[in-house]
Amino acid sequence: MSAICVFCSSSGRIAPKFLELAREVGTELARRGHTLVSGGAIVSCMGEVARAARAGGAATIGVIPRVLVDIEIADTGSHELLVTDGMRERKALMDARSDAFLVLPGGIGTLEELFEIWTSRVLGIHNKPLVILDPWGLYDPLRALVEGMYDQGFTRPDVFDAISWTGSVEEAFDLLDKRSHIIPSVDEA
């Protein structure tokens, strides 16, 4: 059993298909016996993932900055709800409490979380699996941008080894499960 951090949207303006994807992720996470680490809100995709995970019997850990408790409405149903002083502490605590990261479609907050974890992995600061689940291609321009950055020499060759991309919930969890077993810890590397 692993603690899987899911980065996703808190927007109330997204299409219902994204909410359904979040529910599927929460359900599959619970089915596989994982714990959810999330942004600690009950709105939008964050809330859908957490509710589905709990409905399936998974433990949930929410991490939310004090400033967002009222705006994003803190998930008081979490088994553990951690309130931080700011966003940097939030991300650090989510990272520390997680064994792997799954990124769903989201906005700039999700991108910021993705970039920090991705960069840390490329630099060897951590070796936790990182998977982007993107069934509808929202992140295709990002992938093309990073490929262009690589072609121009701005990224390391292992930038692509540090992350997996998929459009399938089942494959996303297969990648997280598989990679978490084959990657040596930073201490062993």
C-alpha positions as CSV (number, residue, x, y, z in Angstrom):
1,M,0.0,0.0,0.0
2,S,1.3,3.4,-1.0
3,A,0.2,7.0,-0.3
4,I,-0.6,8.5,-3.7
5,C,-0.8,12.2,-4.0
6,V,-3.3,13.4,-6.6
7,F,-2.9,16.9,-8.1
8,C,-6.1,18.1,-9.8
9,S,-8.5,20.9,-10.3
10,S,-10.5,22.9,-7.8
11,S,-12.3,24.9,-10.5
12,G,-16.1,24.9,-10.6
13,R,-16.1,25.8,-14.3
14,I,-14.9,22.5,-15.8
15,A,-16.8,20.0,-17.8
16,P,-18.4,17.1,-16.0
17,K,-16.1,14.5,-17.7
18,F,-13.2,15.8,-15.5
19,L,-15.2,15.2,-12.4
20,E,-16.1,11.7,-13.5
21,L,-12.4,11.1,-14.2
22,A,-11.6,12.2,-10.6
23,R,-14.3,9.8,-9.2
24,E,-12.8,7.0,-11.2
25,V,-9.3,7.8,-9.9
26,G,-10.6,7.8,-6.3
27,T,-12.4,4.5,-6.8
28,E,-9.4,2.8,-8.4
29,L,-7.0,4.2,-5.7
30,A,-9.2,2.6,-3.0
31,R,-9.6,-0.6,-4.9
32,R,-5.8,-1.0,-5.0
33,G,-5.5,-0.3,-1.3
34,H,-3.7,3.0,-1.5
35,T,-4.1,6.1,0.7
36,L,-5.0,9.4,-0.9
37,V,-3.0,12.6,-0.3
38,S,-4.9,15.6,-1.7
39,G,-5.1,19.3,-1.7
40,G,-7.6,19.1,1.2
41,A,-10.6,20.7,-0.5
42,I,-14.1,19.4,-1.1
43,V,-14.7,21.3,-4.3
44,S,-14.4,20.1,-7.9
45,C,-12.0,17.3,-8.7
46,M,-10.3,17.4,-5.4
47,G,-13.5,16.7,-3.6
48,E,-14.6,14.0,-6.1
49,V,-11.3,12.1,-5.7
50,A,-11.5,12.2,-1.9
51,R,-15.2,11.2,-1.7
52,A,-14.7,8.3,-4.1
53,A,-11.6,7.1,-2.3
54,R,-13.4,7.2,1.1
55,A,-16.4,5.5,-0.4
56,G,-14.1,2.7,-1.5
57,G,-12.5,2.4,2.0
58,A,-9.3,4.4,1.4
59,A,-7.8,6.6,4.0
60,T,-7.5,10.2,2.9
61,I,-5.1,12.9,4.0
62,G,-6.0,16.5,3.0
63,V,-3.4,19.3,3.1
64,I,-4.8,22.8,2.7
65,P,-3.4,26.3,3.4
66,R,-5.2,28.3,6.0
67,V,-6.0,31.0,3.4
68,L,-7.9,28.4,1.3
69,V,-9.9,26.8,4.0
70,D,-13.0,28.9,3.3
71,I,-12.4,29.6,-0.4
72,E,-11.9,25.9,-1.4
73,I,-13.9,24.6,1.6
74,A,-11.7,22.3,3.6
75,D,-12.5,18.6,3.4
76,T,-13.4,18.0,7.0
77,G,-14.3,14.4,6.1
78,S,-10.6,13.6,5.6
79,H,-9.2,11.0,7.9
80,E,-6.5,13.6,8.5
81,L,-6.8,17.2,7.6
82,L,-3.6,19.3,7.8
83,V,-3.8,23.1,7.7
84,T,-0.6,24.9,6.7
85,D,0.5,28.5,6.8
86,G,1.0,28.8,3.1
87,M,1.3,27.1,-0.3
88,R,5.0,26.2,0.0
89,E,4.3,24.4,3.3
90,R,1.3,22.7,1.7
91,K,3.4,21.3,-1.2
92,A,6.3,20.2,1.1
93,L,3.9,18.3,3.4
94,M,2.1,16.7,0.4
95,D,5.5,15.6,-0.9
96,A,6.6,14.3,2.4
97,R,3.4,12.3,3.0
98,S,3.4,10.8,-0.5
99,D,5.1,7.7,-2.1
100,A,3.9,8.6,-5.7
101,F,2.2,11.4,-7.7
102,L,-0.7,11.3,-10.1
103,V,-1.5,14.5,-12.1
104,L,-5.0,14.9,-13.5
105,P,-6.1,17.8,-15.8
106,G,-6.0,21.1,-13.9
107,G,-5.1,24.7,-14.0
108,I,-2.0,26.7,-13.1
109,G,-2.0,25.4,-9.5
110,T,-1.9,21.9,-10.8
111,L,0.9,22.8,-13.2
112,E,2.9,24.4,-10.4
113,E,2.7,21.2,-8.3
114,L,3.6,19.1,-11.4
115,F,6.6,21.2,-12.2
116,E,8.0,21.2,-8.7
117,I,7.7,17.4,-8.4
118,W,9.0,16.8,-11.9
119,T,12.0,19.1,-11.5
120,S,12.8,17.5,-8.1
121,R,12.7,14.1,-9.7
122,V,14.9,15.1,-12.6
123,L,17.4,16.6,-10.2
124,G,17.5,13.4,-8.1
125,I,16.0,15.0,-5.0
126,H,13.4,12.2,-4.9
127,N,12.7,9.1,-6.9
128,K,8.9,8.8,-6.4
129,P,6.9,7.8,-9.5
130,L,5.2,10.6,-11.4
131,V,2.3,9.9,-13.8
132,I,0.2,12.3,-15.8
133,L,-3.3,11.0,-16.5
134,D,-4.7,13.0,-19.5
135,P,-7.4,11.2,-21.5
136,W,-8.4,14.3,-23.5
137,G,-5.0,15.8,-24.4
138,L,-5.1,18.9,-22.2
139,Y,-1.3,18.6,-21.6
140,D,-0.4,17.8,-25.2
141,P,0.9,21.4,-25.7
142,L,3.0,21.1,-22.5
143,R,4.5,17.8,-23.7
144,A,5.4,19.4,-27.0
145,L,6.9,22.4,-25.2
146,V,9.1,20.2,-23.1
147,E,10.2,18.3,-26.2
148,G,11.1,21.6,-27.9
149,M,13.0,22.7,-24.8
150,Y,14.9,19.4,-24.9
151,D,15.6,19.8,-28.6
152,Q,17.1,23.3,-27.9
153,G,19.2,22.0,-25.0
154,F,17.2,23.5,-22.1
155,T,16.3,20.3,-20.4
156,R,18.3,17.2,-19.3
157,P,17.9,14.0,-21.4
158,D,16.3,12.3,-18.4
159,V,13.4,14.8,-18.3
160,F,11.3,12.2,-20.1
161,D,12.4,9.3,-18.0
162,A,11.2,11.1,-14.8
163,I,7.5,11.0,-15.9
164,S,5.0,8.8,-17.5
165,W,2.0,9.9,-19.6
166,T,-1.3,7.9,-20.1
167,G,-4.9,8.4,-20.9
168,S,-6.2,5.4,-18.9
169,V,-7.0,5.2,-15.2
170,E,-6.0,1.6,-15.0
171,E,-2.7,2.2,-16.8
172,A,-1.9,5.2,-14.6
173,F,-2.2,3.0,-11.5
174,D,-0.3,0.2,-13.2
175,L,2.6,2.6,-13.9
176,L,2.5,4.0,-10.3
177,D,2.5,0.5,-8.9
178,K,5.2,-0.8,-11.2
179,R,7.5,2.2,-11.0
180,S,7.3,2.3,-7.2
181,H,8.7,-1.2,-7.1
182,I,11.6,-0.8,-9.5
183,I,13.0,2.6,-8.6
184,P,15.7,2.5,-6.0
185,S,15.4,5.0,-3.2
186,V,17.7,8.0,-3.3
187,D,19.7,6.5,-0.4
188,E,20.3,3.3,-2.5
189,A,21.2,5.2,-5.7
